[in-house]
Amino acid sequence: MQYYTEDCDILNNFIDNCCTRGVDLKCTLKEFYDVFSSQYENRRIQQKTLSKRLQDAGFEVDKGTAGRHYVYGFSVDDHTNTMNLLK
């Protein structure tokens, strides 16, 4: 249970600092995974596990067009700025 809570805290912290929340916003799961995993290299997580954690945190993850999975409720901010926010 402690790991679950810690994972949710890390996810919410990352989203608060590196994303813009909004009901009409979305990003691809791959985009989010790439940026998230570059910030937390020491916390190896599979994309499927990250998808589950996002769903557990209340975000909708759904398959869109061309086989891409989308996360609804936020968009990832500019990657160049994002990379330095949490270091």
C-alpha positions in Angstrom: 0.0 0.0 0.0 2.9 2.4 0.8 4.3 2.0 -2.8 0.8 2.6 -4.3 0.4 5.9 -2.3 4.0 6.9 -3.1 3.4 6.2 -6.9 0.2 8.3 -6.8 2.0 11.2 -5.1 4.8 11.1 -7.6 2.3 11.0 -10.5 0.3 13.9 -9.1 3.4 15.9 -8.4 4.7 15.3 -11.9 1.3 16.2 -13.5 1.0 19.4 -11.3 4.5 20.6 -12.2 5.0 19.4 -15.8 1.5 19.3 -17.3 -1.5 21.5 -17.8 -4.8 20.1 -16.4 -8.1 20.5 -18.1 -11.1 18.4 -19.0 -10.7 19.1 -22.7 -7.0 18.3 -22.8 -5.2 15.0 -23.7 -1.9 13.6 -24.6 -0.7 10.3 -25.9 0.3 7.8 -23.3 3.7 7.4 -25.1 4.4 11.1 -24.8 3.6 11.1 -21.1 5.5 7.9 -20.6 8.6 9.2 -22.4 8.7 12.5 -20.4 7.8 10.9 -17.1 10.3 8.1 -17.4 13.1 10.5 -18.3 12.5 12.3 -15.0 12.3 9.2 -12.9 15.0 7.0 -14.4 15.6 5.4 -11.0 11.9 4.3 -10.8 11.6 1.9 -13.7 8.0 1.5 -14.7 6.4 -0.2 -17.7 4.1 1.8 -19.9 1.2 -0.6 -19.1 1.8 -0.1 -15.3 1.9 3.6 -15.7 -1.4 3.5 -17.6 -2.9 1.5 -14.7 -1.6 4.0 -12.2 -3.1 6.9 -14.2 -6.4 5.2 -14.3 -6.2 4.5 -10.5 -5.5 8.2 -10.0 -8.8 9.0 -11.8 -7.6 9.7 -15.4 -9.2 8.2 -18.4 -6.8 6.2 -20.6 -8.4 5.0 -23.9 -7.3 3.7 -27.2 -7.7 6.3 -29.9 -7.0 6.3 -33.6 -4.1 4.5 -35.3 -3.6 2.3 -32.2 -2.5 5.2 -30.0 -3.5 5.4 -26.4 -4.6 8.7 -25.0 -4.7 10.1 -21.5 -7.5 12.6 -20.9 -7.5 15.4 -18.4 -4.1 17.0 -19.0 -1.5 17.8 -21.6 2.3 17.5 -21.2 4.0 21.0 -21.1 6.8 21.9 -23.4 9.5 19.2 -23.0 12.4 21.6 -22.9 11.0 23.3 -19.8 9.7 20.1 -18.3 13.0 18.3 -18.1 14.5 20.8 -15.6 11.5 21.4 -13.3 12.0 18.4 -11.0 15.8 18.2 -10.9 
